[in-house]
Amino acid sequence: QVQLVESGGRLVQAGGSLRLSCAASGRTFTSYAMGWFRQAPGKEREKEREFVAVIDWSGHGTYYADSVKGPFTISRDNDKKRVYLQMNSLKPEDPPVYYCAATTIVAGTATDSDFRSWGQGTQVTVSS
């Protein structure tokens, strides 16, 4: 199993940009596709997580939720065992807690139940 730690969340103004990072340790990083999800406060973690983006094991295949397509970019550095989420044009109504997750479906998937390893989350607060 892979361990994941997110970082980079902070307070940002509406319309601003932020890059989140997720560091992985444990098993071979290229055995996993990596995804980002987000969640509003007060929601159970195992439910109502909103898919954001996923990147396949090689970094060449990506898929985005329609709501973030364009402003957000997912990338990975397999040598550093890191995955990133560049977020532009942030909105105050965006769910604020972002989770990094890993799936052994190496081509990628948008289904949260396919992801077996999760980070603890990082908070992104967008002020209006």
Secondary structure in CASP SS format (residue, H / E / C, confidence):
PFRMAT SS
TARGET T0000
AUTHOR 0000-0000-0000
METHOD secondary structure of the structure
MODEL  1
Q C 1.00
V E 1.00
Q E 1.00
L E 1.00
V E 1.00
E E 1.00
S E 1.00
G C 1.00
G C 1.00
R C 1.00
L E 1.00
V E 1.00
Q E 1.00
A C 1.00
G C 1.00
G C 1.00
S C 1.00
L E 1.00
R E 1.00
L E 1.00
S E 1.00
C E 1.00
A E 1.00
A E 1.00
S E 1.00
G E 1.00
R C 1.00
T C 1.00
F H 1.00
T H 1.00
S H 1.00
Y C 1.00
A E 1.00
M E 1.00
G E 1.00
W E 1.00
F E 1.00
R E 1.00
Q E 1.00
A C 1.00
P C 1.00
G C 1.00
K C 1.00
E C 1.00
R C 1.00
E C 1.00
K C 1.00
E C 1.00
R C 1.00
E E 1.00
F E 1.00
V E 1.00
A E 1.00
V E 1.00
I E 1.00
D C 1.00
W C 1.00
S C 1.00
G C 1.00
H C 1.00
G C 1.00
T E 1.00
Y E 1.00
Y E 1.00
A C 1.00
D C 1.00
S C 1.00
V C 1.00
K E 1.00
G C 1.00
P C 1.00
F E 1.00
T E 1.00
I E 1.00
S E 1.00
R E 1.00
D E 1.00
N C 1.00
D C 1.00
K C 1.00
K C 1.00
R E 1.00
V E 1.00
Y E 1.00
L E 1.00
Q E 1.00
M E 1.00
N C 1.00
S C 1.00
L C 1.00
K C 1.00
P C 1.00
E C 1.00
D C 1.00
P C 1.00
P C 1.00
V E 1.00
Y E 1.00
Y E 1.00
C E 1.00
A E 1.00
A E 1.00
T E 1.00
T C 1.00
I C 1.00
V C 1.00
A C 1.00
G C 1.00
T C 1.00
A C 1.00
T C 1.00
D H 1.00
S H 1.00
D H 1.00
F C 1.00
R C 1.00
S E 1.00
W E 1.00
G C 1.00
Q C 1.00
G C 1.00
T E 1.00
Q E 1.00
V C 1.00
T E 1.00
V E 1.00
S E 1.00
S C 1.00
END
